Amino acid sequence: MILIDRRSLRIFDYVTLLNVAALLAIGVVLVASASAGQDLDLARRQAVWMAIGLGLALVVGAINYRHFIDNAYLIWGSAVVMLMAMLVFAPRISGARSWIRIGGFSLQPSEFAKIAVILALARLFSDREPRDFGLRSMLVPGFLVAVPALLIGRQPDQGTAITFLPILAVVAWVAGLRGKSIATLVGVGAAAAPLWYLTLKDYQIRRLTSFLNPEADPHGAGYQLVQSKIAVGSGGFAGKGLFSGTQSQLNFLPEQENDFIMALVGEELGFVGVAIVLLLYLTLLIRLLRAAYVARHRSGALLCAGLAALLAFQLIINVGMVIGYVPITGLPLPLLSYGGSSIMSTCIGVGLVISVRNRRFLL
């Protein structure tokens, strides 16, 4: 039975929680602005997700994370079963079977599968000695990552599927995988990339390659990126002000409350706003890495490293996507983009990191 340790509340890492709360609060305001300040239903929902997310971070942070590590394989198995069920029973929304309806809300199980995989990898690698980490030792970790990634790719949701690769790479590296083995894995991945490309549908290929020359199809595949660049560039140093952007308020920018919310930041808050948001993310990443460094147990360090890798990868890809440096993959910006599943899974991850920090002081 998992119980909350009341002692942890006295030495709780409230600084990290406040960091997350600041990003979430900014997200609520941005979602309100994305709806032109008229239909505030999305902002109200985002505020609800914010409250639920912070509550989850507080509760999970007060529980000994080793309870989750001990049950990591069960959690991973449950996530895989849910992903398999999605392919059969989930309704097709926007061409993908990625969401399930619970009450008046939609949940995306693939977001929680990321946390399940990180827990499973932390458990697996913490049970082995670093000297045993060679190429053969990656077969089981590769299986733990490949199964949910392939299931998510079949939904299809290629953007979410690729987030498992940096998680595996970073956790394996921190665990002590030899450099030669890492190089071999990178080579195998590069060789397999063309095979993955052949599995994509035409619209997915156009979406992934449009960033190379969006102006070639400004009213089709390149439309989203063209509008994003206009929004970011027009914001200048201080921005046009909240609820005052032209691309956003006139709805020229698609998905401005989701994947392209950073373009909204650039237009309405300018360079200053973007810098503040990125500084908050950098502070959060530093605290995640610091938690890995001070962790009392190997599993805690690996858990924090995996969560930091996930956050950093999604941040880099999303920001790069908005300014046209990487393909448009549909990855949301953690804690800022609209969506309850992403917020809750990220907050659960933050709660696990807080729990690792708490264990420094508790026996």
N, C-alpha and C positions, 0 to 999 in steps of 0.2 A: 504493500500500500504506500502510495506517495503522499507524504505529509509536508506541509510548509514549516520550515524551521523559523520560528519567530525571532531567534537571535539574529538571523540574516537581515532582518528589517532594520536593525540598529546600525549595521555597517554596510547597508545597501549602497550600491553605486548610483546614487541619484543624479550625479553629473551626466552620466551616459543617458539616463532616462530623460533628463531635461534636454539634452542634445537631440534626441529622437523627437521629443514633444515639439521642439522648435521647428524641425523640418515638417512634421505633420501639420502644425498650425499654419505654416506658410502654404502647404499644399491645399488646405481648406480654402484659404483666401484666393489662391490661384484658380481653383476649380470654380469658385463663385465668379471670378472675373471671366473665366472661359465661357460661362453661360451668359455673358453680357450683363450680369447683375440683374437679370430679369427672372429666369427660372432658377430658383435657388434650391431645387430639389436635390440636385447632384451634390451641392455643397453641404446640405443637411445630412445626406447619406455619408459623405466623407467625414463629417464631424462625428457621426455615430461610429464609423470605423476607427477613427482616431481614438475615441474613448475606449472602444473594445481592445484595440491594439495596445494601448498603454496599460490597460488592465491585465492583458495577457503577459506583457513584459514584466509587470510587477509580480504577478503570481509565479510565473516560471522562474524569475530571478530569485524568488524566495525558496524554491525547491532545490535540493541537491541535484545538480546536473547528472551525477553518476547514476541516479535512478533511470534517467533517459538513456544513458550509455548502456546500462545493463539490459535494457529492453530494446536496444537499437535494431536488432534483426527483426523483432516482432513489428516494430514501427515501420521498418522498410517493407516487410511483407504485406502489411496492411495497405501501404501506399501503392504497391504494385497491383494488388487486387482491385483497388479503387480505380487505378488507371486502366486496367483491363475492362472493368465494368463500364467505364466511360465510352469505350469504343463500341459497345453494344447498346447501351441504354441512354446515353446522353443525347439530347436533341442537337441537331446541327444548327449552329448559330454563326453567321458570317462565314459559312463554309467549313467550320471546324467543330468537332465534338470535344470542346474544352471546358464547358461550364455545366454545372448542375444547379437547379433552382431549389432553394430552401426558403420557404415562406415568400417574402417579397424580395429576396436577395439572390444573387448568382454567386456561386463559389467556383474557384478554379483549382481542382485538386493538384495540378502539376506544380503550383507554387509551394504547397506543403511537402511535395515529394522531394524538393530540393533539400529541405531540412532533414528529411528521413535519410537521404543518401549521405549527407554530411555526418549524421550520427553513426550510420553503419560503417563508414570509412574510418571514423575516429575510433570506433570499437575494434575494428579489424586490425588496423595498424598498431594500436596501443597494446594489443595482445602479442605482438611479434617483436623480436629483437632487431634493431637496425642493421646488424651485420647480415641478416637473412634477406635483405631487400635487394633482389636482382630482378631480372626481366620475368622470370617464372613466377615470382611472388606477386606480379601484377595481374595474374589471370583472374583471381577471385575479386579483387577490387574493380577490375575492368568489367566483370559480370555485374557487380552491384550498381555500376554506373550505366552500363549498356542497356540493361533491361528497361528501367524507367525512361531512359532517353529515347529508345526505339519506340516505346509505347506512346510517348508524347509526340514524337515525330509522325506517328501514324494518325494523329488527331485531325489534321496536321498542324503542328506548332513547332516549326523548326527553330525559331528564335529561343524558346524556352529550352528546347532539347540541347542546344549547344552550350548552355550555361553549366552543364555537368562536367564538361571537359576541363575548364580551369579549376573547378573544385578538385577533381581527381589529381591534376598536375600539382597543385599547390600542397594538398594534403600529403601526397606521396613524397614530394620534395622535402617538406618539413619532417616527415617520418624518417627520412634518411635514404631514399632511393638513390642508387649510384648514378653519377652523371652520365656514364656510358649508356645506362638503361634508359634514362630520360631522352637522350639523343635518339636512341633507337625507336622509342615510342613516337617521338615527333616525326621521324621519318616515315613510320608506318601510317601515321595520321595524314601526312601530306600525300602519301601515295594513294590513300583511300578517298581523298577529297573528290577526285573526278567521278568515282563510283557514286558518291553521295549526290553529286551534281546531276547525274543521270536520273535520279529518282524524283527530282523536282518537277513540278508542273510548270507550264509556260508562264502563268501569271506570277509564280514564285520566282522564276528566273528573271523576269522583267523587273520585279520588285527589288531583287538583290543586286542587279547590275545597273539600275537606273542612277545610282549615285555617281557613277563614272562620268556621265554626261546628261544630267537631268534636263538641260535645255533642249536636248534632241526630241523630247516628247513632253513639253511643258504643260500640256492639257491632259496627259495620260499618266504613264508610270512615273514621270518626273515631277508631276504637279505638287505633290506633298513637299518634296525637298525644295523646290523652287520657292514656294510660299514660306517655308521655314527659314530659308536664307534671307528672304526679304524682311521677315519679322525680326530676326536677330540683328541684321545690319541696320535696320531703321531705328533700333532702340538707342543707339549711340552710347554715351557715357552714363547718363542718369535715367534713361528710359522715358517713355511718354506718360508714365503714371498708370496706376492700377485702374482698370475699367476704361482706359483711354487709348488702347492700342487699336490700330486700324485693321491689321490682318486678323487679329483675334476677335475684336468686337463686331466686325462685319462678316465673320465666319469664312474668311478666305483660307484659313489654316485648318486643315482636317486634323482630327484627333488631338486637339490642343489641350484637352484635359487629361489625356492619357499619354501616349508615347511621345508626343511633341510638346509636353508642358514646359520643357526648358526653353523652347523657342518663345513661349509666352513670357517667361522670365526675362529673356533678352530684350523683347520688344517693350514691355511695360516697366521693367525695373532697370534695364540697361546693363552696362558692364558692372556697375556697382552691385546690383542685385545678383547677377550671376556669380560675382566674386564672393559675396556673402554666403550664397547657397553652397558653392563649392567648398568654402572654408568650413562650413558646418559638416559637410560630408568628410572632409579631410580629418577634422577633429574626431569624428566618429570612427573612422578607419584606424586612426592612431590609437584610440582607446581599445578597439578590438585587438589590435596587434600587441598592445601593452598587456592585455589580459592573457594572451597566449604566452607572452614572455614570463609572466609571474605565476602562471598556473602551477599548482602543486603536483598535479598528475599529468602524465603524458596524454591521456585521452582528452583532458581539458584544453591543452595546448593545440592539439590537432583539430578539435572542435572549433576553437576560435579562429584558427588559420583558415579552415574551410569556409567559415561564415564571412571572414574578411575578403577572401578570394571571390566569393559570390557577389558581395556588395560592390567591390572594386570593379569587377568585370561588367556588371550591369551599368554602373555609373559611366565607365569609359565608353562602352558601346552606345549607350543612349545619347550621351553628349556628342560623341563622334557622329552619330546618325543624324542629329539635328543640324549639324554644320556641314554635313556632306563628306566626311572623311571615312566612313564605314558604311556598309550596306544597311538598308532599312530592314531590320529584323523583327520589329514589333515588340521589343523589350521595354517594359515600363521603367520609369525612374523610381527607384525604391523610396517609399514614404511620401513622395510628392505627387506621383501620378494617381489619378482616380482609380479606385478598385480596392475592395475589401480583402480579397485573397492575398494580394501582394503585401498590403499593410499588415495583416495578421501574421503571415509567415515571417516577414521581416522582424516584427516585434517579438515573435516567439524566439527567433534567432538571437536578437539582442538580449532577451531574458536569459537565454542559455549562457551567453557571454558574461552577463552580470553575475550569474550563479557561479561561474568559474572564478571570477574575481572575489566573490564572497568567501569561497572555500579557502582562500589564503589564510583567513583568520579563524575559521571554524574547523574543528576536528571531525 
